[in-house]
Amino acid sequence: MKTKVGVFFGGKTTEHEISVISAIQAIGYLDREKYDVIPVYITKSNEFYVGEKIGDISAYTDIPSLLKESQRVIMVNDEGKAKLIKYPQKMFSKPLYDYIDIAFPIVHGTNVEDGTLQGFLQMMGIPYVGCDVLSSAVGMDKYVMKTVLKDNGIPVLDCKCYTSNQYDDDVDALVNEIEKEIGYPVIVKPVNLGSSIGISKADDRDELYDSLETAFAYATKVLIERAVQNLKEINCSVLGDYSGAEASECEEPVSSDKILTFTEKYIGDGSAKGSKGAVKSSPSGSKGMATLKRKIPAEITDEQRDTVRKMAVDAFKVLGCSGVSRIDFMMDTATGEIWLNEINTIPGSLSFYLWEPIGVKYTELLDKMISLALKREREQENITFSFDSNVLQGVKLGGGAKGAKGSKM
């Protein structure tokens, strides 16, 4: 019997559209001899929709029309199965749309990738692919992530974190502190966003004011760190879990601006069609991040490649990740210093283009990710999560049978 895989994508996130691309691209590569695939689209209002066209990328040019032709569902754990129930239910129709054996979240950004969706799936008792709640949350918060990695001896740039309250109370004082503590040039970024959204470089005071305004439009906390001079960016993907992980080939993104922008990653100007390492089209026609100019393998020495790959695996394990992540590094070409920049716990296109150069096809990569999720589920079944006791017998609360506000045992 085939395993029923529910691929979840979309959600209330600034990276909603990129999630749609990544997911439908992956759906085209899942092995249909092993899996029955049910695409589940999450709207920007966090409603779940299924249907024949939900897995068709061309249908997303008109999402309101797509939803009218699709079926909204809610998920229910019933007798150990994750059932997709039609909502609202109609008279004389069967309420069950289908069920899934395992969930495959291919989501990006706040409110979905940050442990929110993973927590929902875990509460529902559904096995799911990828990082768990904690590693997803830590990986999304750039400040917390850096703190954990630094404590474990993994090189990261020193940084400062500021809140929107500090910005609103006295932006001039905040700017003065940044100039004193870090100096120019600096990178300003929302603490919990990806895809280069809200990130900018400031070379002077005027640009810093603009950068702070941009970053705080997307988040209540921002991260400030010094900009690396003579910057070379290097990315590496990792596949595995806490018990064993391996690194992919390294890539070198090529940016035409101060930092790699959202447009360069996902939209481009058409000039990257022939770029080395461009993402190939999937059977469904989606090119994912094909517009991004990249060099695969990265133009670094063998020693630097070994350093990046080892550091990537170490960070992956320290953060407790599972499945596939992409870890981004920065190198100062003048000094040779390398720092870990950030981790993407569910990277765009699942970084399949970094695995193909070392002989791992996309279909095989997806299969391994599902196998890792099922392994975690088997391990969880051996852990005790409940404890039978008689603590509730004979308990009396103040205020009568209904209890009293604020009463303590």
N, C-alpha and C positions, 0 to 999 in steps of 0.2 A: 504493500500500500504506500502511495506517495505521501510525503510530509506536506501539510498545508502551511504555506508561509504567507503571513500577512505583511506586506511591505508598507510601512507607514511613512508619510512624507507631507511636507507643507508646514502648517502651524502658524501661530501668532509670533512671527519673527521677522526681522528685517532681511533675513536670508531665505525667505519663503520660496521665491522663484528658483533660487539655486538648488534648493532641496528637491523641487519638482524635477529639475533637469537630472540631478544625480540619481534620484530614485528610478525614474523611468529608464534611464540609461542602464542601471543595474538590472532592472526587471528583464530587459532584453537579453541578458547574459545568464540568468539563472537556468540551471539544468532542468528542463521540463520532463526529463525521464525520471527524475528523482523528486521534483517538487511541483505541487499545484500552487500557483501564485495568485494571491488576492491583493491587488493594489488598494490601499486605503488612504484616501486624500483627506488631510486635515485642513480645514479652511482657516482663514485668519481670525475667525470667531471660535476656533477650536471645535468645530463640528466634524464628525466623521462621515465620509461619503464613499460609497462603492458603486460599481457598475461597469458596463462594457467599455465605456470610453475613458474611465478614470486612468487607465494605463496608456492612453494615447496622447503623446506630447502635443499634437496639433490641436487637440480639443481645448488646451489651456490658453488659446488666444481669445476665448470668450468664456470665462469661468462662470458667469451667471447662467448662460445657456447650458453649460456642462452640468451644473448642479440640478437644473430642472429635469435633465434627462437621466439623472443618477438617483441612487437611493441613499438617504441618510440612515445611519445605523448607530446604535449604542452597543457597547461591549459588556457582556455579562459572563461571569464565571459560574457555570452551571454543571454540577457533577464532574468537576475537574476539567471541563472543556471551556475554551474561550469562544463564546458564541457571539456572532454579530446579529443583533436583533433589529428588525426594521423599526424605524421611528419617524413619525408617529405610526402606530399600528392601525391598519385599516380593517374594517369588518370583513369577515369571510375570506381573509387572506392569511397565509401562514406567516407567523411572526419571524421565523428563523430565515435569515438570508444565507448564512453559511457559518462555519466555525474555522478556527485556525489552531494549529499545533504550536506554532512559534511565531513571534513577532520580529520583524527586521526593521528597526528604525533607521531611516536614512534622512535625517533631519539636521539642520544647521542653525546654530545660534541660540540666543536667549529664549527661554520658555519651552524649549523642546530638547535641544542637545545638552542642556545644562543639568540634567538629572530629573527634570520635571516629567517628561514622558516616560523615562525609565522607572521613576517612582510609581507612576500610574500603572504601568505594566506589572511591576513587582507586586503592588497591592492586589492586582487582579489575579495574581498567581500564574502569569503567562511567561514562559521562557522567552528571553529576548536576546538578540544579537548585540554584541558590542560591550562598551564599558558599563559598569554598574552605576548606581546612584551617586555614590561618593566620588569615584574617579571622574565621572562626568561633571559633577559640580566643581570639583577642584580644578579640573582641566579648563573649565570655562572661565573661572575667575583668575585673571592673569596675575594679580597680586598674591593671592593665596598659593597659586601654583609655584610662583617664584620662591616664596617663603619655604615651601616644602622641599623644593629641589635644592635650594641653597643650604638647607639644614642637612641634606644628604650628600653634600660635596660636589654637586653638579654646577658648573659655572653658569651664572646668570648675571646680567647687568644690575647694579644697584638701582633702586627706583624709589619714588615717593608716590603715595596714594592720597588723593584729595577727594572730598565729598562735595556735593552740590550745595550743601549748607555753607561750607567754607567759601565757596565761589560766590554765592548770593550775599553772604555777610560782608565780605571785603575782598573783592577781586584784586585790588591793587596790592594788598598785603600778601595775597597768595602769589601773585606774580613776583613780588620782591623776594619772597622766600625761595621760589624756584630759581631765580637768578643767583641767589646767594648759595643755595645748596647744590645746584646742578650746573648752572651756566648754559651758554649756548654753544652749539645747537642742541635742541631737545626734541624728543618725540613725545607727542601727546596722543593718548589713545583711551577710548572707553575700556573699562576694566573687564567687561564681559561680552564683547562682540567679536565677530570674526569677519572674514572677507574684506578686510581693510576698511570697513565702514567706520567713519568718524575719526580715522587716524590721520595725523598730519605732522609735518616737521616745522619747527619754528626756529628761525635763524636770528631773530631779534625780538624786541619787546612788543612791537605792533603785531607781528605774526603770532606771538604767544597768546595775546588777547584773542585773536581770531581762532586759534587752535583750541583754546579752552572753551570758547563759545560753541564751536562745532562739536567737540567731544561731549560736553554736558547736554547737548540736545538729544543724545542717544543713551545716556546712562547717568546714574546718580553718583557714580564714582569714576574717577579717571586716574590713569597711571602716567607718571612722568619719568622719563629716563633719558640719559644723555644719548645723543645720536652717535653712532659709530662712524668714524671717519674711514675713508677708503673701504667702504662697505661692499662685501660680497655676501649674498644670501644663498644658503644651502638648505635644501629640504630632504628629509629622509622619512620613509614610512616604516612602521613596525607592525608585525603580525604575530599574535600569540596571546599569552596570558601570564599570570604570575609564575607559573611553573616552567615556562619556556617561551622564548620569543626570538624572532629573527628580523634582521634589517633588510630593507630593499636597496636598490640602487639609489644614488644621490642625484638630485637635480639642482640646477642653478637657474632660478627665475631671472628674466631679463626685464628690467624696468626702464622706461624712458623718462621717468620723473624722479622726484626725491625719494619716494617710497612707492612700492607696488600698489596701484589703485584698484578699486572695485572694477572700474571699467576695463582696465588692462587684463584683469583676471577672467572676466566673464563676457565682455562685450567686444572690446578691441576695435580696430579700424579696418580689419580685413587683411592687414599686412602680414599676419602671422600664419597664414594658411600653409606656408611651406616651411615653417620653423621646425627645427629639429626637436623631436619629442612631443609634438602636438598630439593632443588626445584624439584617438581615432573615433569615428562615428560608431554608434551602437547599431544593432539591427533595427531599432525603432527610429533611427535617424537623428538622435540627439548627439551633439558633439561635446557636450559638457564644457570643459575648460580649454577647448581647442584653440581659442583665440590668444591664450597666454603664450608669450614667447618664452621658451625654456631651452636649456642645454641639458641633455641627458646622454651620458653621465656629466656631472658637474666638472668644470675645469679646475680640479684641485689635485694635489699630489696623492699618491697612494696612502701615505701616512695620514694626511688630513682626512681622507675618505674613511680610513679605519677608525680614526678618532670620532668622527661624526656618527658613524654607524654604531659604535660601542656606546657612545653617550646617549644616543637615541634609545637603544635597548634598555640601558640603565634607568633612564627617566621613565620609560614606559612601565617598567616593573615597580619603581618607587611610587608612582602614582596609582598603581593597582589597576592598570588598564587591561582591556580584553578586546579581541577582534582586531581591527585595523585602525591605526591612528597615523597621522602625519605630524612629524616634529620638525619645526623650523629653526634654523640656526643663523647666526650672524658671524661673519669673520672680518677682522681688520687685515686687509691684504698686506699692509705695511709691517705689522707686528706678528702676524700669524695667529693672533689670539682668536679663540672661538667661544661663543656664548650660546646657550640655548635661549631662543627667543620665546616660543610658545608651542603648545600642543593643540592639534585639532583632533578631538576624540572621534569625530565622524567627518573625515575630510571630503572635500568636493571630489566627485567621481570615485570616491573611496580609494583614491591614489593608485588605481589599477595600472596606470601608465608607468609607475615606478617599479612594478613587479614584473611586467612583461620582459624588460631587458635581462632579468636574471632567470627567465624561464617559467614564471608563474602566470598562466593565462587568467583572464578575468573570471571565467566560469569556475576555475579551480580556486581562486581567491575567495569567491563568494561561498563556495562549498566549505572551505576551511573555516570561515567565519561562523557559519551555521553549526558546524561540528563543535567549535569551541563553546558556543552558547549551550548546546545540548550537554556538553561535558560539565559546564558549570551547574546546570540544572540537576544532573545526577549527583554532583557533590553536595548541593544544597539539600537534597532529599535525605542525606545522612546526618544533617545537623538538627538538633532539637531546638524548636522555636516556641514551644509551649511547655508549661510546667503545671501539672495537676496539683491542686492544693485545696484545703478546706477554708481558706482565708475569708471567703465570702459568707460562710455559714455563721449565723449568729451576729453578724454586723448590724449595729444600730446607729443611725445617723441622727444628729440633732435636727429638730424641726419637723419631726414626724416622718412618715413613710416616704415623702417626696424629697426628703433631704433639705439641707439648708445651704445657702450660698456661702462659700468660704469656709465651710466646716472642714476640719482635718481629723484624720484618724490618729 
